[in-house]
């Protein structure tokens, strides 16, 4: 991984198939927030091959930069179906079905979200249709995930 300043951080890779490699990010202590070009070595790091492959970019972000300020409307029926607009900061789409709403710490992408145009004050907005809540007594926790709920 090489950032715009030329700083390098080494991750690991595993061959999945003849056409797919799975890369593991470097340790968090070795990277900073920002956009990195992913480069691949075919011989243990002696030669890096940016010219044999189309450039692949990956953005590291700090989860602390993602925040939810409020929901509109602030409530709905437990039967689900309420379209909720989530206001906050740090919302971004990193791929299909990655931006989502996570309900009550499920750890799952309960509902794929749609990123909306920022509010007039610059606040990020997204919309998700809340699912049925089976065990609800009072409020439920609604969180935003940029990586599919992981």
C-alpha positions, 0 to 999 in steps of 0.5 A: 500500500502506497499513499499520495506522499509515497509512504509505504505500508506492507500487508499480506496477500493470499491467492484465491484463484488464478484471477483473484488475490485477497489482500489483508491491510497493514496493521493500523499502526503502519497506516494513516487515514487516506487513499492508498494505491494497492501494489502487488509483489509476486516474489516476497517483496523484492519487486513490486508490480504496479505496471502489470496490473490496473491501479487499485485504490483503497481508502483507509478511514477512521471509524471515529470520523463517522457519527450519527447526529439525528434521525428523521422521523425519530420513531415509527412502528415496530412492524417496520417500513419507516423510511428514516433519514439519518443525519451525521458526518463521515458517510461515504459509499465504498462499494455495493451494499457497504453503506448500511444501517445496523439495528440494535448492535446486530453486527449485520447490515440490516438495511442497505442505505442510500447516500443523499445529497448533503443538507444545506448546513453540510451535514451528511444524509442517508436514507434507510427503510427500517425493518420489523423490530421483533423484540422492541421495548422503547427505543432501538439503536440505529448505527451507520456502517461503511463496510457492510456491517462488519 
